[in-house]
Amino acid sequence: MATQTHFCTGPLAFPLIFVLIAAFVPVRASADQTKTVEFNVKPGGVVHSFSEGIREYECSFTYASQGGTNEQWLMSVGLSDDDRLFSCSVWRPQGKSYLFFTQFKAELKGTKIEYANAYSQSAAAGQSDVPLKPEEFTVGDSTVTHTEGKFSAQLSKLTAIARTKHDEL
């Protein structure tokens, strides 16, 4: 099982994550190895999924939510220049979601998660990230998911950094 670490990242989580990683691992990410795309998070209690990837690595965000109307969210994915790290961040740029999430799951395909965290509020308009309690979500080898019966239904951001299964020959 991957370990959880709690630290704050801003709404531009992907670039900050790579800066933090660079302090520990000498990697760089070029512009053609990063993507940020917008998508709608839809209420109604129906399970929805959104995916984005780079090369053979993919991040899928699957959720069900209630209340309100559609919200605009962002997903950033990136691959380090040495192809050893893949990251995925999903967040609401306005900081706090007004939807109630009944479930969520992020899956990073082709990787093993090294770090992940989920937040009830993301940094925006002078506000700080507010992490979920550790018992509200579970980090597996390739997934981050809500913990049934412990998740408080508030989600505004999710981040994960994973090692790829890239091997040098």
N, C-alpha and C positions, 0 to 999 in steps of 0.2 A: 504494500500500500504506500502511496506517495505521502509525503509529509505536508502538513499545512503550516504556512508561515503568514503572519498577519503584519502587513505594512501598508502604508498609504501610497496610492498612485493616483495621478490626476486623470481628467477625462481623456487626455491623450495618452492613455495607458501604454499602448504598444511602444511608442518611442522611449518613454521613460523606462519601461521594462528592459529594453535593450541597452539603455545607458547603465542601468543597475547590473545587468548581466555582464556588460563589458568590464565592470570593475572587478569581477571575479573570473571571467572567462574571456580571453581575447577573441571576440567575434565582432563582426560588422554586418549590417543588413543594408543592401543596396535598394534603391527605389523600385526596381523591378521584382523585388522579393517581398514587397509589402503591399497590402491592399486594405482599404477601408471602404465599406459599402453600407448604405442605408437600407433599412427594411422596416416594415410595419409589424409591431407586436399587436395582435388582435385579441380582444376579449371574447367571451361567449362560452367559455368552458370547453371548447374543442381543442384537441391537441394539434399544434402547428409546429413546423420545423423550418429552419433556415440554415443553409450551408454555404460555406465559401472555402476555397482552398488555393493552395499554391503547389504546382506540380502534383506529386502523389500524396500530399498531406492535406487533410481536410478537417475543418471544424464544423460541427453541426450543433445547433442550439434548438432543442425541442422543449416545448412548454405548453401549459394550459393556464389561462387567466380569466378572471371575471371582473366586471364593473367597468364603467367609463367607456371611452371610445378608443380607437386605434392610437397608438403612440409611435412616434418615429424613434428608432433605436439605431445604433451603429455596431458593426462588427469589423474588427481589425484582425487580420492574420498576417503573419510574417515568418520568414525563414532566414536564418543567419547565413552570411556569405559562405561559411564552411559547411552548410547544410546539417549542422548538428542540433540546432534548436529551432523549434516551431512554437509560435505563440498565438494565442487567440484571446481577444477581449471582446466582450459584448456589453454594451451599456446604453443607458438613456442619457443623452447629452444634457438634458435639463436638470439632471441631478437626482430627482426622486420620481419613481413611477407611482402612479395613482391606481394602477391595476393590482388586484390581489391574485398572486400566482398560486395555483393549486399544485403545480409541479414544475420542475425544470430539470434539464439534463444537458450538459455540454459534453460532446464526445470528440476527441482528437484522434483521427484515424492515422495509423502508421507511426505512432509515437508512444512514449511512456511519460506520463506527467511527473514532473519534478517539483512544481509549485502550483498551487491554485488557491484562489480565495473568492468569496462571494460577498456582496455588499447590499445592504438595504437602501443605501444612499450613495451616489457617486459624487465626486467633487465637482461642484459647479457653483457659479455666482458667490464665491467666497466661502462656500460650505466645504467641509472635509468629507472624505470617504467614511462611511460607517459600516464596518464589517458585520456580517452575520455572526451569531454565536457559533463556535466550532461544532456544536451538536446539531445545528440546523442543516448541515450539508455534509456529504461524504465524498472524499477524493479517492478514486480507484486508479488503476494503472493507466486507463485511457479515458475515464469519465469523471465528471463532477456532477453530482445530483443532489436533489433535496432529500432530507431524511424524513421519511414518513412519520407523521405524528409529532415532529419536533420543529419543522419548518414553520416560521411565523407568517408566511404568505407575502412577505415583502422582499422584492428583488429589484435592484437598479443597475447592478454591474456584476460581471463575472470575469475573472482573468485566469489564464492557465499558461504555463510554460512547460514544454515537454522536450525530451531528448528524442531525436529521430533514431530510426534504426539504421542510420547511415554508417557503413563500415568502410574503412580505408582498405584498399587492396595492396 
